[in-house]
Amino acid sequence: MLGLLLWLLLGVYGYGVWRFWKGFGRTNFSRNLPNRIYLSALWPVLIIANKSYRQNFTKALKG
């Protein structure tokens, strides 16, 4: 059961990274590769801690 939960969480994380990566151009963040990698990888932490990031994450997912 724990293994299934771990795979589910990993899948949700990966899906969030992929969707943010694909929609990165619609955000207000500067468009360079290190910034894109950093913001995509840390999306779960940033979405909780930062209102501006939440708004840009929503922009990235739309479209």
One Martini backbone bead per residue (centre of mass of N, CA, C, O) as a GRO file, in nm:
protein
   63
    1MET     BB    1   0.057   0.063  -0.021
    2LEU     BB    2   0.299   0.255   0.001
    3GLY     BB    3   0.397   0.218  -0.290
    4LEU     BB    4   0.145   0.333  -0.427
    5LEU     BB    5   0.160   0.615  -0.299
    6LEU     BB    6   0.439   0.687  -0.408
    7TRP     BB    7   0.363   0.665  -0.711
    8LEU     BB    8   0.141   0.875  -0.704
    9LEU     BB    9   0.313   1.117  -0.609
   10LEU     BB   10   0.518   1.100  -0.841
   11GLY     BB   11   0.309   1.146  -1.067
   12VAL     BB   12   0.210   1.426  -0.975
   13TYR     BB   13   0.483   1.562  -0.984
   14GLY     BB   14   0.550   1.505  -1.285
   15TYR     BB   15   0.301   1.645  -1.400
   16GLY     BB   16   0.366   1.928  -1.288
   17VAL     BB   17   0.633   1.963  -1.429
   18TRP     BB   18   0.536   1.927  -1.721
   19ARG     BB   19   0.318   2.153  -1.726
   20PHE     BB   20   0.506   2.386  -1.646
   21TRP     BB   21   0.712   2.355  -1.873
   22LYS     BB   22   0.507   2.396  -2.111
   23GLY     BB   23   0.389   2.688  -1.969
   24PHE     BB   24   0.627   2.894  -1.912
   25GLY     BB   25   0.568   3.123  -2.132
   26ARG     BB   26   0.305   3.239  -1.956
   27THR     BB   27   0.486   3.367  -1.765
   28ASN     BB   28   0.687   3.612  -1.566
   29PHE     BB   29   0.937   3.467  -1.602
   30SER     BB   30   1.247   3.420  -1.676
   31ARG     BB   31   1.386   3.286  -1.989
   32ASN     BB   32   1.568   3.035  -1.847
   33LEU     BB   33   1.692   2.731  -1.776
   34PRO     BB   34   1.754   2.743  -1.468
   35ASN     BB   35   1.480   2.865  -1.391
   36ARG     BB   36   1.302   2.641  -1.509
   37ILE     BB   37   1.413   2.408  -1.339
   38TYR     BB   38   1.371   2.521  -1.055
   39LEU     BB   39   1.058   2.585  -1.077
   40SER     BB   40   0.974   2.295  -1.155
   41ALA     BB   41   1.098   2.127  -0.914
   42LEU     BB   42   0.962   2.335  -0.674
   43TRP     BB   43   0.645   2.352  -0.690
   44PRO     BB   44   0.529   2.244  -0.415
   45VAL     BB   45   0.663   2.462  -0.236
   46LEU     BB   46   0.586   2.728  -0.391
   47ILE     BB   47   0.272   2.696  -0.391
   48ILE     BB   48   0.258   2.734  -0.077
   49ALA     BB   49   0.466   2.998  -0.024
   50ASN     BB   50   0.371   3.153  -0.310
   51LYS     BB   51   0.154   3.361  -0.466
   52SER     BB   52   0.292   3.431  -0.736
   53TYR     BB   53   0.345   3.140  -0.819
   54ARG     BB   54   0.052   3.045  -0.823
   55GLN     BB   55  -0.035   3.233  -1.053
   56ASN     BB   56   0.177   3.126  -1.262
   57PHE     BB   57   0.094   2.829  -1.252
   58THR     BB   58  -0.189   2.878  -1.361
   59LYS     BB   59  -0.098   2.997  -1.631
   60ALA     BB   60   0.062   2.742  -1.724
   61LEU     BB   61  -0.193   2.541  -1.721
   62LYS     BB   62  -0.311   2.715  -1.917
   63GLY     BB   63  -0.371   2.604  -2.264
   0.00000   0.00000   0.00000
